[in-house]
């Protein structure tokens, strides 16, 4: 066998091994994408049901998302760890964290931790920040229903979340854009505080007028 033939056969063997690796990786990536889309869909629908005050349904939807997330974490990402930090995985985990955190706060339960949810720390913190926007929406819906019973409590929780996020002063490369999320939370908090203050003053004025 000539040297050229040996090189050609050697190259073909190497190429076939690499081709098989990429084929397996591509199939895994497609499967991960499918699961991430489903997790995101369940989580987004859960958030919508929270705002409709259908908490039991929201819990069911998040349970379905969690099952898929466990499949993603244990059956796929453990075998393809390099895909664990892909943007679409982070986004799906963030959406699930946001839904779970929103439901917990609205129903007055303790916050689930990242390990319980099965999400990364950056996804959890970004989901925590995104939940503030959902809490604002929930608070404004309560104001429209003339229900001020929990509004100040929710605002205080939003404030606590912001106070926590600002302490996570680390490079964007490891927090996945948390600084931008934190800046958005600050703006949401300021607007919500203004809206609630105005509503409380209006309520106080109405009560005084009724007593006259």
N, C-alpha and C positions, 0 to 999 in steps of 0.2 A: 504494500500500500504506500502510495506516495505521501509526501508531507502535506501536499494540498488536500488530498483525500482525508487524511487524519484531521486536519484543521476543519474541513467542511463537516465531517461527522460530529466532531466535538462541538462546533458552533450550533449545529442542528439540535443536539441534545440539550445544550444550554438554553437555546431559544424556546424549545418545547417546555422546559421546566418553568421558564419565566412566563410563557403563555398560559400555562396551567395555573400559575400563581395569580396572574391578573384576572383570569376567567373566574376563579373562585372568589377573589376579592370583589369583582364587579357584581357577582350574584349576591354576595353578602351585603354590598352597598345598596343594591336595589331593594333587598328585603328590609334593611334598616330604614330606608326612605319610606317604604310602605307603612311600617310600624309607626314611624314618627308622624306621618300624616294622620294616622288613625288616633294616636295619642293626642295630637293637637286638636283634632275634631271633637273628640270626647270632652277634652278639657274646656274648649271654647263653648261648647253646648252646656256644660255644667255651669259655667259663669253666667250664661244667659238665664238658666233656670234659677240661679240664686236671686237674680234681679226680679224674677217673677215670683219669688218667695216659695219656690218648689224645692225646698232643701233636701227632701228625701230623694227626689229624682236626681238632683245635683250629686248627691253622695253616691248614687248608683252609677252615674256616668263616670265619676272619678274613679270608682272601683274598677270599671271596665278599662279605663286608661292605665290604672296601676298594674293590672294583669299584663297588659301589653308591654308596659315599661319593664316589668320583671323579666319577661321573655327577651326583651331587647338587651337588658343588662347581663343576664346569666347565660343565655343560649347563643348570643351572637357577638356582643362586644367583648366578652372574655376571650373569644377566639380571634377577634380582629381588633385588638386594643388600639391600634393606630386610628381607627374610625371613631373612637370614643369622644374625641375632641372636635369632631366635625360640626360645622355650624348648625346643620339641621337637627343633630342630636341635642345640642345645647338649647335650641329654640323649642323643641318638643318638651324637654325637661322643664324649661322655664315656664311654658304654658301650663303644664301640669302643676308645678309649684304654685303658680299664681292662682289657679282654681282652688287648690287645696287650702291655701292660706286664706283666701277670700271667704270660703265656706266656713272655715274654723272661726274666723273673727266674727262673721255675721251671726253665727249660731252660738257664740259665747264659749267656744271650746278652746283648749290649749293649742298653741301652734304646733303642727307636726314638724319634726326636725328633718334635715336633709337625708339622714340615714334611713329614717322611716319611709320617706317618700321614694328613696332610691335615685336621688338626683345629685348632681355635683354642687359644690359650694357656690361657684359663680352663677349657675342656673337658679339656685335657691335664692340668692340675694337679689338677682335681677327680677325673679318672680315676686319676691317680697315688695320690691319697688313698684312693679306693675300692679300689684294688688291695691296700692294706694289709689290709683285711678279708679279702680272698681269700687273702692270704699267711698270715694267722692260721689260717684254715680248713685250708690245706695243711699248715701246721706241726703243727696238732693231729692231723690225719689221720696224719702221720708218727709222732707220739708214740704213737698207738694201734697203729701197726704195729711199735712198738718200734724205729723207725729214727730215731736222733738225729744221723745223719751231717751233715745240712745245717741242722739247726734253729737253731744259734747263728748261722750265716751268714745265714739268712733273717731272724732277729731283728735282726741288725746292719743289714741292708738296710732293714727297716722303720723302724729308728731313723734312718737316713740320710734316708729319705723325709720323716719328721716334721721333722727338722732343716732340711730344704730348705723345706718348706711354711710353717714359722713365719716364715721370712724374707720371705714374700710378704705383707707387711702393707700392703695397699692397700684402697681402698673396695670394699664388697660389690658396688656397681653395676658395677664392671669385672672383678671376680673371680668373679661368679656364685655367691656363697655359700661361697667357699673357707674362710672363717674357721670356719664350722660344720663343714665337712669336716675341717679341721685339728684341731678340738676332739675330733671323733669318733676321729681317728687316735691322738691322745694316749691316750684311754681304752683303745682296742684294744691299743696298745703296752704299757701298764702291765699289763693283764690277761695278755697273752701272755708278758711277762717273768716274771710270777709263776708262770704255768703251767709254763713251761720250767724255771725255777729249781727248782720242786718236783719235776719229772720227773728232772732231773739229780741232785738229792740222793737221790731214791729209787733211781736207777740206781747211784749210788755206794754206797749202803747195801747193796743187793743184792750188789754185787761184793765188799764186805767180808765179808758173811755167807757167801758162797761160799768165801772163802779161809780161813774159820775151821775 
